[in-house]
Amino acid sequence: MTADLVQRQRQVLGHLTSAERMTSLAVAILIVGMVLQPMLRIGPEWLAIASLAVALAGSGLDRERFRSAIDWGFLVLFGILTGTGSVMRKHGVDRWIADTLVSLTGGISDPGIVLVVIGLFVVACRLVLPRIPAQLLLSLALVPAAPSLGISPWLMGFVVLIVAHTWILPNQGLEYLITRDITRGEAFTDRQGFVIGLALTAVRLLAIGATIPFWRAIGLLGQ
């Protein structure tokens, strides 16, 4: 039965077209290049350009799709935010943020408590910011300041990412919106989605608090 189903699906799909082969080659170039990048010593931007060139040459991405199917506004925003880190470091903004955070948390001597407070701050930011801008902006602002607070930069970035990935308002939860659209809004209400988002946020904050002894034990969190 399974073999017959697979055979029917193959007949429906047909053979790979030349455009599909070139697109597969472009993806393979990007993945293999990223894996071998330390040995090849080629910048990731050149690998991306090579992959894009192969896709364009094989008609896997025509001019119209190149213009309309790519979210250019988001890519420009992402590029700006990616370059913001070096600008902030050059002009001392990261040190200013670190000094401000140290002064604001001066009454809290335990880095573990500071970590939980930062998690709550990320939740507050998510009420007004979408997930991806919140992750990028807060990572740029908080990760450089982490050592001054007795927190590993990796741990700070990890907390920002996992907390910013949750939602409280249903219209900010991508997974929730996709599930609601698939079920046509018949499986649950937005009120239930609010409760689910709130519960997920609380679970992640509790998980951060519960793992503080572990972070201390492996040296990612000060005493």
Residue frames as a rotation matrix with the C-alpha (Angstrom) as fourth column:
MET 1
0.569 0.822 0.000 0.00
0.822 -0.569 0.000 0.00
0.000 0.000 -1.000 0.00
THR 2
0.520 -0.451 -0.725 2.76
0.109 -0.807 0.580 2.43
-0.847 -0.381 -0.370 0.92
ALA 3
-0.566 -0.771 0.293 4.79
0.355 0.093 0.930 1.54
-0.744 0.630 0.221 -2.18
ASP 4
-0.165 0.598 0.784 1.76
0.980 0.007 0.200 2.16
0.114 0.802 -0.587 -4.40
LEU 5
0.791 0.474 -0.387 1.12
0.547 -0.831 0.100 5.51
-0.274 -0.290 -0.917 -2.73
VAL 6
0.080 -0.857 -0.508 4.74
0.045 -0.506 0.861 6.57
-0.996 -0.092 -0.002 -3.21
GLN 7
-0.640 -0.305 0.705 4.63
0.648 0.277 0.709 5.51
-0.412 0.911 0.021 -6.86
ARG 8
0.298 0.835 0.462 1.45
0.944 -0.328 -0.017 7.52
0.138 0.442 -0.886 -7.47
GLN 9
0.751 -0.065 -0.657 2.97
0.242 -0.899 0.365 10.58
-0.614 -0.433 -0.660 -5.83
ARG 10
-0.354 -0.935 -0.027 6.07
0.210 -0.108 0.972 10.25
-0.911 0.339 0.235 -8.01
GLN 11
-0.421 0.276 0.864 3.89
0.907 0.159 0.391 10.12
-0.030 0.948 -0.317 -11.09
VAL 12
0.693 0.718 -0.059 1.99
0.720 -0.694 0.012 13.21
-0.032 -0.051 -0.998 -10.00
LEU 13
0.549 -0.546 -0.633 5.16
0.025 -0.746 0.665 15.15
-0.835 -0.381 -0.396 -9.21
GLY 14
0.975 -0.215 0.056 7.03
0.071 0.061 -0.996 14.00
0.211 0.975 0.075 -12.30
HIS 15
0.247 -0.964 -0.100 10.76
0.936 0.264 -0.233 14.33
0.251 -0.036 0.967 -12.87
LEU 16
0.167 -0.304 -0.938 12.81
0.538 -0.769 0.346 17.20
-0.826 -0.562 0.035 -11.54
THR 17
0.925 0.123 0.359 12.91
0.368 -0.525 -0.768 20.16
0.095 0.842 -0.531 -13.88
SER 18
0.042 -0.962 0.268 16.14
0.728 -0.154 -0.668 21.94
0.684 0.223 0.694 -14.74
ALA 19
0.054 0.043 0.998 15.09
-0.380 -0.923 0.061 24.89
0.923 -0.382 -0.033 -12.56
GLU 20
0.909 0.316 0.272 14.53
-0.372 0.322 0.871 22.56
0.188 -0.893 0.410 -9.60
ARG 21
0.633 -0.749 -0.196 17.91
0.739 0.660 -0.137 20.95
0.231 -0.058 0.971 -10.12
MET 22
-0.179 -0.717 0.674 19.66
0.387 -0.681 -0.622 24.31
0.905 0.150 0.399 -10.20
THR 23
0.378 0.386 0.842 17.78
-0.602 -0.589 0.540 25.42
0.704 -0.711 0.010 -7.08
SER 24
0.992 -0.054 -0.115 18.86
0.117 0.742 0.661 22.24
0.049 -0.669 0.742 -5.28
LEU 25
0.235 -0.967 0.102 22.43
0.830 0.145 -0.538 22.91
0.505 0.211 0.837 -6.39
ALA 26
-0.044 -0.202 0.978 22.23
-0.139 -0.969 -0.206 26.46
0.989 -0.145 0.015 -5.06
VAL 27
0.776 0.380 0.504 21.02
-0.547 0.007 0.837 25.23
0.315 -0.925 0.213 -1.66
ALA 28
0.843 -0.503 -0.192 23.75
0.534 0.827 0.176 22.56
0.070 -0.251 0.965 -1.60
ILE 29
0.012 -0.863 0.505 26.43
0.530 -0.423 -0.735 25.16
0.848 0.276 0.452 -2.38
LEU 30
0.178 0.119 0.977 25.24
-0.549 -0.812 0.199 27.32
0.817 -0.571 -0.080 0.50
ILE 31
0.935 0.242 0.260 25.04
-0.348 0.480 0.805 24.47
0.070 -0.843 0.533 3.04
VAL 32
0.663 -0.744 -0.077 28.35
0.730 0.666 -0.153 22.83
0.165 0.045 0.985 2.07
GLY 33
0.022 -0.663 0.748 30.04
0.295 -0.710 -0.639 26.23
0.955 0.235 0.180 1.94
MET 34
0.477 0.221 0.851 28.85
-0.665 -0.543 0.514 27.09
0.575 -0.810 -0.112 5.43
VAL 35
0.993 -0.107 0.046 30.09
0.056 0.781 0.622 23.75
-0.102 -0.615 0.782 6.78
LEU 36
0.396 -0.898 0.192 33.49
0.916 0.372 -0.150 24.11
0.063 0.236 0.970 5.10
GLN 37
0.855 0.029 0.518 33.79
0.127 -0.980 -0.155 27.85
0.503 0.198 -0.841 5.69
PRO 38
0.795 -0.603 0.075 36.56
-0.290 -0.269 0.918 27.60
-0.533 -0.751 -0.389 8.36
MET 39
0.099 -0.787 0.609 38.72
0.536 0.558 0.634 25.66
-0.838 0.264 0.477 5.90
LEU 40
0.240 0.059 0.969 37.80
0.959 -0.169 -0.227 27.62
0.150 0.984 -0.098 2.79
ARG 41
-0.443 -0.364 -0.819 38.12
0.625 -0.781 0.009 30.98
-0.643 -0.508 0.573 4.58
ILE 42
-0.726 0.354 0.589 35.38
0.403 -0.476 0.782 32.46
0.557 0.805 0.203 2.44
GLY 43
-0.908 0.410 0.087 33.03
-0.352 -0.633 -0.689 35.04
-0.228 -0.656 0.719 3.90
PRO 44
-0.497 0.784 0.372 29.38
0.532 0.614 -0.583 33.92
-0.685 -0.092 -0.722 4.26
GLU 45
0.214 0.593 -0.776 28.26
-0.307 -0.714 -0.630 36.83
-0.927 0.373 0.030 2.10
TRP 46
-0.434 -0.444 -0.784 30.20
-0.879 0.016 0.477 35.41
-0.199 0.896 -0.397 -0.86
LEU 47
-0.957 0.157 0.244 28.67
0.164 0.986 0.010 32.00
-0.239 0.050 -0.970 -0.34
ALA 48
-0.089 0.984 -0.155 25.22
0.357 -0.114 -0.927 33.57
-0.930 -0.138 -0.341 -0.33
ILE 49
0.109 0.073 -0.991 25.98
-0.723 -0.679 -0.129 35.52
-0.683 0.731 -0.021 -3.52
ALA 50
-0.824 -0.463 -0.328 27.28
-0.563 0.595 0.574 32.36
-0.071 0.657 -0.750 -5.24
SER 51
-0.728 0.620 0.293 24.17
0.473 0.764 -0.439 30.43
-0.496 -0.181 -0.849 -4.21
LEU 52
0.176 0.814 -0.554 21.91
0.020 -0.566 -0.824 33.25
-0.984 0.134 -0.116 -5.44
ALA 53
-0.248 -0.355 -0.901 23.79
-0.854 -0.359 0.376 33.43
-0.458 0.863 -0.214 -8.74
VAL 54
-0.993 -0.102 0.062 23.30
-0.069 0.916 0.396 29.71
-0.098 0.388 -0.916 -9.36
ALA 55
-0.350 0.935 0.056 19.58
0.574 0.261 -0.776 30.00
-0.741 -0.240 -0.628 -8.55
LEU 56
0.241 0.415 -0.877 19.20
-0.371 -0.796 -0.478 32.94
-0.897 0.441 -0.038 -10.93
ALA 57
-0.570 -0.554 -0.608 21.20
-0.770 0.100 0.631 31.25
-0.288 0.827 -0.483 -13.68
GLY 58
-0.980 0.175 0.098 19.02
0.193 0.957 0.217 28.16
-0.056 0.231 -0.971 -13.50
SER 59
-0.542 0.809 0.229 15.77
-0.334 -0.457 0.824 30.17
0.771 0.370 0.518 -13.61
GLY 60
-0.400 0.384 -0.832 14.89
0.787 0.610 -0.097 28.89
0.470 -0.693 -0.546 -10.16
LEU 61
0.021 0.386 -0.922 14.30
0.690 -0.674 -0.266 32.48
-0.724 -0.630 -0.280 -9.16
ASP 62
-0.055 0.002 0.998 13.14
0.936 -0.348 0.052 34.74
0.347 0.938 0.017 -11.98
ARG 63
-0.813 -0.368 0.451 13.17
0.272 -0.925 -0.264 38.53
0.514 -0.091 0.853 -11.96
GLU 64
-0.032 0.889 0.456 9.53
-0.361 -0.436 0.824 38.90
0.932 -0.139 0.335 -10.93
ARG 65
0.702 0.249 -0.668 9.87
0.440 0.586 0.681 36.51
0.560 -0.771 0.302 -7.99
PHE 66
-0.316 -0.906 -0.280 13.14
0.874 -0.162 -0.459 38.17
0.370 -0.390 0.843 -7.04
ARG 67
-0.745 0.061 0.665 11.29
-0.079 -0.997 0.003 41.49
0.663 -0.050 0.747 -6.76
SER 68
-0.009 0.925 0.381 8.02
-0.675 -0.286 0.680 40.38
0.738 -0.251 0.627 -5.19
ALA 69
0.604 0.329 -0.726 8.64
0.125 0.860 0.494 37.16
0.787 -0.389 0.478 -3.24
ILE 70
-0.285 -0.785 -0.550 11.45
0.805 0.115 -0.582 38.51
0.520 -0.609 0.599 -1.05
ASP 71
0.784 0.532 -0.320 10.63
0.615 -0.597 0.514 40.72
0.082 -0.600 -0.796 1.92
TRP 72
0.013 -0.853 0.521 13.12
0.631 -0.397 -0.667 43.46
0.776 0.337 0.533 1.06
GLY 73
0.396 0.194 0.897 11.92
-0.422 -0.830 0.366 45.74
0.815 -0.524 -0.247 3.85
PHE 74
0.984 -0.027 0.175 12.74
-0.144 0.458 0.877 43.12
-0.104 -0.889 0.447 6.47
LEU 75
0.531 -0.841 0.102 16.10
0.831 0.494 -0.256 42.35
0.165 0.220 0.961 4.86
VAL 76
0.039 -0.492 0.869 17.07
0.181 -0.852 -0.491 46.02
0.983 0.176 0.056 4.93
LEU 77
0.646 0.255 0.720 15.98
-0.620 -0.375 0.689 46.27
0.445 -0.891 -0.084 8.58
PHE 78
0.954 -0.300 -0.011 17.89
0.262 0.816 0.515 43.09
-0.146 -0.494 0.857 9.43
GLY 79
0.270 -0.899 0.345 21.03
0.781 -0.005 -0.625 44.41
0.564 0.438 0.701 7.72
ILE 80
0.164 -0.156 0.974 20.81
-0.277 -0.955 -0.106 47.70
0.947 -0.252 -0.200 9.59
LEU 81
0.824 0.215 0.524 20.34
-0.552 0.097 0.828 45.98
0.127 -0.972 0.198 12.93
THR 82
0.818 -0.570 -0.076 23.16
0.573 0.820 0.010 43.53
0.057 -0.052 0.997 12.22
GLY 83
-0.005 -0.864 0.504 25.58
0.633 -0.393 -0.667 46.38
0.774 0.315 0.549 11.59
THR 84
0.633 0.328 0.701 24.37
-0.226 -0.788 0.572 48.30
0.740 -0.521 -0.425 14.61
GLY 85
0.900 -0.266 -0.346 26.49
0.435 0.484 0.759 46.25
-0.035 -0.834 0.551 17.02
SER 86
-0.044 -0.990 0.133 29.83
0.992 -0.059 -0.108 47.50
0.114 0.127 0.985 15.69
VAL 87
-0.103 0.083 0.991 28.52
0.225 -0.969 0.105 51.08
0.969 0.233 0.081 15.55
MET 88
0.857 0.479 0.187 27.38
-0.095 -0.210 0.973 50.85
0.506 -0.852 -0.135 19.17
ARG 89
0.645 -0.679 -0.351 30.74
0.737 0.431 0.521 49.51
-0.202 -0.595 0.778 20.29
LYS 90
-0.190 -0.763 0.618 32.68
0.856 -0.436 -0.276 52.15
0.480 0.476 0.736 18.35
HIS 91
-0.185 0.205 0.961 30.76
-0.097 -0.977 0.190 55.02
0.978 -0.058 0.200 19.92
GLY 92
-0.934 -0.348 0.077 30.62
-0.114 0.087 -0.990 53.52
0.338 -0.933 -0.121 23.41
VAL 93
-0.096 0.976 0.196 26.87
-0.820 -0.189 0.540 52.91
0.564 -0.109 0.819 23.46
ASP 94
0.302 0.187 -0.935 27.38
0.155 0.958 0.242 49.38
0.941 -0.218 0.260 24.78
ARG 95
-0.670 -0.596 -0.441 29.36
0.556 -0.009 -0.831 50.72
0.492 -0.803 0.338 27.74
TRP 96
-0.774 0.453 0.442 26.67
-0.557 -0.820 -0.134 53.33
0.302 -0.349 0.887 28.40
ILE 97
0.267 0.893 -0.363 23.97
-0.551 0.450 0.702 50.62
0.791 0.013 0.612 28.40
ALA 98
-0.004 -0.351 -0.936 26.10
0.531 0.793 -0.299 48.48
0.847 -0.498 0.183 30.71
ASP 99
-0.928 -0.372 0.026 26.61
0.195 -0.541 -0.818 51.36
0.318 -0.754 0.575 33.16
THR 100
-0.417 0.855 0.308 22.88
-0.795 -0.507 0.333 52.15
0.441 -0.106 0.891 33.07
LEU 101
0.386 0.567 -0.727 21.91
-0.173 0.819 0.547 48.54
0.906 -0.086 0.415 33.76
VAL 102
-0.397 -0.611 -0.685 24.43
0.617 0.375 -0.692 48.32
0.680 -0.697 0.228 36.59
SER 103
-0.950 0.056 0.308 23.00
-0.230 -0.792 -0.565 51.46
0.212 -0.607 0.765 38.18
LEU 104
-0.088 0.996 -0.006 19.39
-0.818 -0.069 0.571 50.29
0.568 0.055 0.821 37.73
THR 105
0.658 0.291 -0.694 20.16
0.026 0.913 0.407 46.90
0.752 -0.286 0.593 39.28
GLY 106
-0.287 -0.879 0.380 22.59
-0.383 -0.258 -0.887 48.26
0.878 -0.401 -0.263 41.83
GLY 107
-0.084 0.328 0.941 20.36
-0.996 -0.023 -0.081 47.15
-0.005 -0.944 0.329 44.67
ILE 108
0.922 0.377 0.088 20.34
-0.370 0.925 -0.087 43.57
-0.115 0.048 0.992 43.39
SER 109
0.060 -0.990 0.131 23.58
-0.908 0.000 0.418 41.78
-0.414 -0.144 -0.899 44.18
ASP 110
-0.152 -0.059 0.987 22.55
0.019 0.998 0.063 38.35
-0.988 0.028 -0.150 42.92
PRO 111
-0.764 -0.184 -0.618 23.10
-0.577 -0.234 0.783 37.92
-0.289 0.955 0.073 39.14
GLY 112
-0.863 0.490 0.122 20.48
0.504 0.831 0.236 35.16
0.014 0.265 -0.964 39.14
ILE 113
-0.010 0.875 -0.484 17.79
0.667 -0.355 -0.655 37.58
-0.745 -0.329 -0.580 40.26
VAL 114
-0.286 -0.176 -0.942 19.05
-0.444 -0.847 0.293 40.10
-0.849 0.502 0.164 37.70
LEU 115
-0.993 -0.113 -0.047 18.62
-0.097 0.501 0.860 37.43
-0.073 0.858 -0.508 35.02
VAL 116
-0.427 0.904 0.024 14.99
0.885 0.423 -0.195 36.87
-0.186 -0.062 -0.981 36.00
VAL 117
0.084 0.415 -0.906 14.35
0.236 -0.891 -0.387 40.63
-0.968 -0.181 -0.173 36.06
ILE 118
-0.666 -0.381 -0.642 15.79
-0.518 -0.383 0.765 40.89
-0.537 0.842 0.058 32.56
GLY 119
-0.887 0.408 0.214 13.44
0.460 0.755 0.467 38.10
0.029 0.513 -0.858 31.48
LEU 120
0.012 0.919 -0.394 10.50
0.816 -0.237 -0.528 40.13
-0.579 -0.315 -0.752 32.81
PHE 121
-0.145 -0.158 -0.977 11.83
-0.240 -0.952 0.189 43.18
-0.960 0.262 0.100 30.97
VAL 122
-0.972 -0.211 -0.107 11.92
-0.164 0.273 0.948 41.20
-0.171 0.939 -0.300 27.71
VAL 123
-0.472 0.875 0.108 8.29
0.872 0.481 -0.086 40.16
-0.127 0.054 -0.990 28.28
ALA 124
0.169 0.520 -0.837 7.33
0.390 -0.815 -0.428 43.83
-0.905 -0.255 -0.340 28.74
CYS 125
-0.526 -0.448 -0.723 9.12
-0.465 -0.560 0.685 44.75
-0.712 0.697 0.087 25.51
ARG 126
-0.950 0.158 0.268 7.31
0.301 0.684 0.665 42.00
-0.078 0.713 -0.697 23.64
LEU 127
-0.088 0.971 -0.222 4.00
0.710 -0.095 -0.698 43.68
-0.699 -0.220 -0.681 24.44
VAL 128
0.555 0.264 -0.789 4.93
-0.181 -0.887 -0.424 46.50
-0.812 0.378 -0.445 22.06
LEU 129
-0.180 -0.716 -0.674 7.50
-0.916 -0.128 0.381 44.90
-0.359 0.686 -0.633 19.72
PRO 130
0.798 0.345 -0.494 7.20
-0.534 0.785 -0.315 41.97
0.279 0.515 0.810 17.29
ARG 131
0.913 -0.368 0.176 9.36
0.181 0.752 0.634 38.94
-0.366 -0.547 0.753 18.02
ILE 132
0.431 -0.808 0.401 12.22
0.876 0.267 -0.402 39.39
0.218 0.525 0.823 15.54
PRO 133
0.228 -0.377 0.898 12.84
0.006 -0.921 -0.388 43.13
0.974 0.094 -0.208 16.14
ALA 134
0.822 0.092 0.562 12.63
-0.543 -0.171 0.822 42.50
0.172 -0.981 -0.091 19.89
GLN 135
0.834 -0.541 0.108 15.19
0.473 0.801 0.367 39.69
-0.285 -0.255 0.924 19.69
LEU 136
0.253 -0.779 0.574 17.61
0.790 -0.177 -0.588 41.72
0.559 0.601 0.571 17.59
LEU 137
0.295 -0.103 0.950 17.33
-0.192 -0.980 -0.047 45.02
0.936 -0.168 -0.309 19.46
LEU 138
0.871 0.077 0.485 17.44
-0.489 0.035 0.872 43.51
0.050 -0.996 0.068 22.94
SER 139
0.743 -0.666 0.063 20.34
0.659 0.745 0.106 41.24
-0.118 -0.037 0.992 22.04
LEU 140
0.138 -0.696 0.705 22.31
0.566 -0.529 -0.633 44.21
0.813 0.486 0.321 20.73
ALA 141
0.332 0.070 0.940 21.54
-0.464 -0.856 0.228 46.20
0.821 -0.512 -0.252 23.85
LEU 142
0.805 0.177 0.567 21.85
-0.594 0.230 0.771 43.58
0.007 -0.957 0.290 26.59
VAL 143
0.872 -0.467 -0.148 24.50
0.440 0.879 -0.181 41.05
0.215 0.093 0.972 25.47
PRO 144
0.062 -0.925 0.376 27.44
0.270 -0.347 -0.898 43.52
0.961 0.157 0.228 25.57
ALA 145
0.017 0.007 1.000 26.38
-0.761 -0.649 0.018 44.62
0.649 -0.761 -0.006 29.06
ALA 146
0.770 0.441 -0.461 26.16
-0.122 0.811 0.572 41.07
0.626 -0.384 0.679 30.45
PRO 147
0.000 -0.820 -0.572 29.70
0.629 0.445 -0.638 40.73
0.778 -0.359 0.516 31.90
SER 148
-0.672 -0.242 0.700 29.21
-0.253 -0.812 -0.525 43.90
0.696 -0.530 0.485 33.97
LEU 149
0.197 0.845 0.497 26.20
-0.905 -0.038 0.424 42.23
0.378 -0.533 0.757 35.59
GLY 150
-0.444 -0.454 0.773 28.01
-0.743 0.668 -0.034 38.97
-0.501 -0.589 -0.634 36.34
ILE 151
0.524 0.696 0.490 26.21
-0.167 0.648 -0.743 37.14
-0.835 0.308 0.456 33.51
SER 152
-0.498 -0.672 0.548 27.77
0.402 0.381 0.832 35.31
-0.768 0.636 0.080 30.57
PRO 153
-0.549 0.283 -0.787 27.01
-0.694 -0.679 0.240 37.04
-0.466 0.677 0.569 27.24
TRP 154
-0.861 0.239 -0.449 25.91
-0.147 0.728 0.669 33.67
0.487 0.642 -0.592 25.85
LEU 155
-0.648 0.636 -0.420 23.45
0.754 0.458 -0.471 33.20
-0.107 -0.622 -0.776 28.71
MET 156
-0.471 0.463 -0.751 22.10
-0.073 -0.869 -0.490 36.72
-0.879 -0.176 0.443 28.29
GLY 157
-0.663 0.191 -0.724 21.50
-0.748 -0.187 0.636 36.12
-0.014 0.964 0.267 24.59
PHE 158
-0.866 0.330 -0.374 19.90
0.251 0.936 0.246 32.75
0.432 0.119 -0.894 25.32
VAL 159
-0.548 0.677 -0.492 17.44
0.617 -0.070 -0.784 34.27
-0.565 -0.733 -0.379 27.79
VAL 160
-0.477 0.354 -0.804 16.54
-0.502 -0.861 -0.081 37.09
-0.721 0.365 0.589 25.40
LEU 161
-0.782 0.120 -0.612 15.88
-0.554 0.315 0.771 34.63
0.285 0.942 -0.179 22.57
ILE 162
-0.783 0.485 -0.389 13.75
0.492 0.866 0.090 32.13
0.380 -0.121 -0.917 24.46
VAL 163
-0.459 0.649 -0.607 11.67
0.529 -0.349 -0.774 34.75
-0.714 -0.676 -0.183 26.29
ALA 164
-0.522 0.235 -0.820 11.13
-0.571 -0.810 0.131 36.94
-0.634 0.537 0.557 23.22
HIS 165
-0.926 0.144 -0.349 9.88
-0.207 0.579 0.788 33.88
0.316 0.802 -0.507 21.36
THR 166
-0.593 0.765 -0.249 6.78
0.768 0.447 -0.459 33.70
-0.240 -0.464 -0.853 23.56
TRP 167
-0.669 0.444 0.596 3.69
0.010 -0.796 0.605 35.88
0.743 0.411 0.528 23.36
ILE 168
-0.812 0.533 -0.237 0.96
0.281 0.001 -0.960 37.19
-0.511 -0.846 -0.151 25.62
LEU 169
-0.067 0.766 -0.639 -1.21
-0.639 -0.525 -0.562 39.05
-0.766 0.370 0.525 23.13
PRO 170
0.307 0.234 0.923 -2.62
0.290 0.900 -0.325 36.48
-0.906 0.368 0.208 20.66
ASN 171
0.990 0.133 0.040 -1.94
0.078 -0.298 -0.951 38.65
-0.115 0.945 -0.306 17.61
GLN 172
0.400 -0.915 -0.061 1.79
-0.917 -0.400 -0.007 38.52
-0.018 0.059 -0.998 18.39
GLY 173
-0.076 -0.400 0.913 2.09
-0.399 0.852 0.340 34.73
-0.914 -0.339 -0.225 18.43
LEU 174
-0.363 -0.113 -0.925 3.05
-0.932 0.021 0.363 33.48
-0.021 0.993 -0.113 14.96
GLU 175
-0.982 -0.016 -0.188 2.49
-0.025 0.999 0.048 29.83
0.187 0.052 -0.981 15.87
TYR 176
-0.537 0.838 -0.095 -0.87
0.286 0.075 -0.955 30.71
-0.794 -0.540 -0.280 17.38
LEU 177
-0.058 0.517 -0.854 -1.96
-0.688 -0.641 -0.341 32.69
-0.724 0.567 0.393 14.31
ILE 178
-0.656 -0.234 -0.718 -0.96
-0.715 0.498 0.491 29.86
0.242 0.835 -0.494 11.96
THR 179
-0.950 0.305 -0.060 -2.85
0.306 0.886 -0.348 27.29
-0.053 -0.349 -0.935 14.06
ARG 180
-0.333 0.869 -0.366 -5.90
0.029 -0.378 -0.925 29.54
-0.943 -0.319 0.100 14.27
ASP 181
-0.165 0.245 -0.955 -5.94
-0.910 -0.412 0.051 30.05
-0.382 0.877 0.291 10.50
ILE 182
-0.876 -0.204 -0.437 -5.52
-0.379 0.851 0.363 26.33
0.298 0.484 -0.823 9.80
THR 183
-0.774 0.604 -0.191 -8.46
0.613 0.639 -0.464 25.49
-0.159 -0.476 -0.865 12.07
ARG 184
-0.431 0.588 0.684 -10.42
0.375 -0.573 0.729 28.53
0.821 0.571 0.027 10.79
GLY 185
-0.685 0.059 0.726 -10.83
-0.544 -0.704 -0.456 29.76
0.484 -0.708 0.514 14.35
GLU 186
0.342 0.912 -0.228 -13.05
-0.545 0.390 0.742 26.84
0.766 -0.129 0.630 15.32
ALA 187
0.062 -0.380 -0.923 -10.66
0.470 0.827 -0.309 24.99
0.880 -0.415 0.230 17.65
PHE 188
-0.170 -0.164 -0.972 -10.20
0.967 -0.218 -0.132 27.77
-0.190 -0.962 0.195 20.24
THR 189
0.832 0.493 0.255 -10.91
0.517 -0.855 -0.034 31.44
0.201 0.160 -0.966 20.88
ASP 190
0.132 -0.791 0.598 -8.52
0.075 -0.593 -0.802 34.37
0.988 0.151 -0.019 21.21
ARG 191
0.524 0.093 0.846 -9.25
-0.793 -0.307 0.525 34.41
0.309 -0.947 -0.087 24.93
GLN 192
0.945 -0.212 0.250 -7.95
0.096 0.908 0.409 30.85
-0.313 -0.362 0.878 25.15
GLY 193
0.512 -0.795 0.325 -4.96
0.596 0.057 -0.801 31.89
0.618 0.604 0.503 23.04
PHE 194
0.303 -0.348 0.887 -4.23
-0.520 -0.841 -0.152 34.65
0.799 -0.415 -0.436 25.54
VAL 195
0.776 0.032 0.630 -4.27
-0.593 0.377 0.711 32.12
-0.214 -0.926 0.312 28.38
ILE 196
0.856 -0.485 0.180 -1.98
0.515 0.827 -0.224 29.77
-0.040 0.284 0.958 26.44
GLY 197
0.339 -0.752 0.566 0.48
0.271 -0.498 -0.824 32.57
0.901 0.432 0.035 25.68
LEU 198
0.413 -0.131 0.901 0.48
-0.772 -0.574 0.271 33.73
0.482 -0.808 -0.338 29.28
ALA 199
0.907 -0.043 0.418 1.07
-0.229 0.783 0.578 30.17
-0.352 -0.620 0.701 30.49
LEU 200
0.692 -0.691 0.207 3.95
0.645 0.465 -0.606 29.61
0.323 0.554 0.768 28.06
THR 201
0.250 -0.590 0.767 5.57
-0.187 -0.807 -0.560 32.87
0.950 -0.003 -0.312 29.14
ALA 202
0.589 0.025 0.808 5.23
-0.803 -0.094 0.588 31.95
0.091 -0.995 -0.035 32.81
VAL 203
0.953 -0.236 0.189 6.70
0.203 0.963 0.180 28.48
-0.224 -0.133 0.965 32.20
ARG 204
0.455 -0.832 0.317 9.76
0.542 -0.024 -0.840 29.95
0.707 0.554 0.440 30.48
LEU 205
0.210 -0.356 0.911 10.34
-0.584 -0.792 -0.176 32.48
0.784 -0.495 -0.374 33.24
LEU 206
0.773 0.108 0.626 10.00
-0.598 0.455 0.660 29.73
-0.214 -0.884 0.417 35.85
ALA 207
0.869 -0.489 0.077 12.42
0.484 0.805 -0.345 27.57
0.106 0.337 0.936 33.85
ILE 208
0.253 -0.796 0.550 14.98
0.023 -0.563 -0.826 30.40
0.967 0.222 -0.124 33.87
GLY 209
0.309 -0.077 0.948 14.64
-0.885 -0.390 0.256 30.70
0.350 -0.918 -0.189 37.63
ALA 210
0.912 0.122 0.390 14.85
-0.290 0.866 0.407 26.93
-0.288 -0.485 0.826 38.15
THR 211
0.755 -0.644 0.123 18.03
0.579 0.567 -0.586 26.58
0.308 0.514 0.801 36.07
ILE 212
0.730 -0.489 0.477 19.97
-0.512 -0.854 -0.090 29.33
0.452 -0.178 -0.874 37.87
PRO 213
0.569 -0.566 0.597 21.89
-0.460 0.382 0.801 26.78
-0.682 -0.730 -0.043 40.04
PHE 214
0.612 -0.332 0.718 22.91
0.651 0.727 -0.219 24.95
-0.450 0.601 0.661 36.87
TRP 215
0.763 -0.328 0.557 24.18
0.252 -0.643 -0.723 28.15
0.595 0.692 -0.407 35.22
ARG 216
0.688 -0.529 0.497 26.17
-0.726 -0.498 0.474 28.91
-0.003 -0.687 -0.727 38.38
ALA 217
0.624 -0.414 0.663 27.64
-0.056 0.822 0.567 25.42
-0.780 -0.391 0.490 38.46
ILE 218
0.461 -0.444 0.768 29.01
0.863 0.427 -0.271 25.65
-0.207 0.788 0.580 34.91
GLY 219
-0.357 -0.777 -0.519 30.33
0.709 -0.587 0.391 29.16
-0.608 -0.229 0.760 35.39
LEU 220
-0.464 0.252 0.849 27.92
0.721 -0.449 0.527 31.14
0.514 0.857 0.027 33.21
LEU 221
0.545 0.679 0.492 26.48
0.141 -0.653 0.744 33.05
0.827 -0.336 -0.451 36.15
GLY 222
-0.456 -0.778 0.433 28.31
-0.271 -0.342 -0.900 34.84
0.848 -0.528 -0.055 38.96
GLN 223
-0.504 0.204 -0.839 27.87
0.757 0.573 -0.315 34.04
0.416 -0.794 -0.443 42.60
